[in-house]
Amino acid sequence: MEGDLRILQAHQPAYLLLEHVYRLLKSPTGQRGRDFAVMLASLADLGYVVEWRVINAADYGMPQRRRRMSDTYRTIQGYRTGTALGKQLLKHKDPSTFILLDGLFAEAFPAVVKGSVFSFELPGDLADITKYFNSSKRTATSPFANAGVLLGRRVHTLAVLPNYHGPYTVLGDLLLPPKEVPKEFLVPATKVKDWLYFKGGKQEMRTNATSGFSYNYSEGAMVFPDPLDKASRTIVTGEGGASPSRFKHVVRTPEGKLRRFTPVELEHLNMFPDGHTESASDAQRAFFMGNALVTGIVERVG
């Protein structure tokens, strides 16, 4: 983040579009909103007003429920205070109306209100915010909802729900015809049992190889194979390779066989053009798509 701030200080772009995972907002790893508060204060000090929204691409008809670490896309937009959008936001008398009706996110990703607006200041320098923000209780929850604006150092935030009524793309719409799928992406019959283990629910004793400590391990079952009538689960960086995995995608062919995703299908799910990563190996292509984003989000904002 410090490197990004140095770039902003040097170049001062008029508009910013940033993306991060939702856990920055809520989870203990983001210090219950502290890290996001530091980012907002930094942008304010650099002369930006900010609008943010948590967006799940599948809620707006796109082919992937794009989540990272079980969290949804966070998209952050910053406008220099002297730009047209910056001036519009600064002059707006009702931040909730801007968030729901007049802002750029409101036009690109319509939403309806779920809760009331909560407003608060971000006082002090960045060191103060890092040390004291939301630190009064160990069990404190983050004050940031899934939508909001920052005007100066004042935050206005509220919870919203998607309000989309257009077409939806599902996983089955984007799969290649069976004859175009190379044989190496088929799951061998001898490996199906292993896939069932990884995808299934389990309660078992496990032992840490380093410490020798034994513990009870449990996890729920996953849908297997992946349903074709819904948007895809999130692509993961470890999608490539034939080894069984809990998180890799497997679909059933019309002939009843199981298979993994091809690199082109992974590109489809992020809305890249076919062959966008074709100069790399299959494993690298899968990694790139697992580490990418649904480009339809950026396209719609643009």
Secondary structure as GFF3:
##gff-version 3
##sequence-region A 1 302
A	DSSP	alpha_helix	2	11	.	.	.	ID=ss1
A	DSSP	beta_strand	15	21	.	.	.	ID=ss2
A	DSSP	alpha_helix	23	26	.	.	.	ID=ss3
A	DSSP	three_ten_helix	28	30	.	.	.	ID=ss4
A	DSSP	alpha_helix	34	45	.	.	.	ID=ss5
A	DSSP	beta_strand	48	55	.	.	.	ID=ss6
A	DSSP	three_ten_helix	57	60	.	.	.	ID=ss7
A	DSSP	beta_strand	67	68	.	.	.	ID=ss8
A	DSSP	beta_strand	71	80	.	.	.	ID=ss9
A	DSSP	alpha_helix	84	91	.	.	.	ID=ss10
A	DSSP	alpha_helix	95	97	.	.	.	ID=ss11
A	DSSP	pi_helix	98	102	.	.	.	ID=ss12
A	DSSP	alpha_helix	104	108	.	.	.	ID=ss13
A	DSSP	beta_strand	111	113	.	.	.	ID=ss14
A	DSSP	beta_strand	118	121	.	.	.	ID=ss15
A	DSSP	alpha_helix	126	132	.	.	.	ID=ss16
A	DSSP	beta_strand	147	151	.	.	.	ID=ss17
A	DSSP	beta_strand	154	158	.	.	.	ID=ss18
A	DSSP	beta_strand	160	162	.	.	.	ID=ss19
A	DSSP	alpha_helix	171	174	.	.	.	ID=ss20
A	DSSP	three_ten_helix	178	180	.	.	.	ID=ss21
A	DSSP	three_ten_helix	183	185	.	.	.	ID=ss22
A	DSSP	three_ten_helix	189	191	.	.	.	ID=ss23
A	DSSP	alpha_helix	192	199	.	.	.	ID=ss24
A	DSSP	beta_strand	202	207	.	.	.	ID=ss25
A	DSSP	beta_strand	214	219	.	.	.	ID=ss26
A	DSSP	beta_strand	250	252	.	.	.	ID=ss27
A	DSSP	beta_strand	258	260	.	.	.	ID=ss28
A	DSSP	alpha_helix	263	269	.	.	.	ID=ss29
A	DSSP	alpha_helix	282	290	.	.	.	ID=ss30
A	DSSP	alpha_helix	295	301	.	.	.	ID=ss31
###
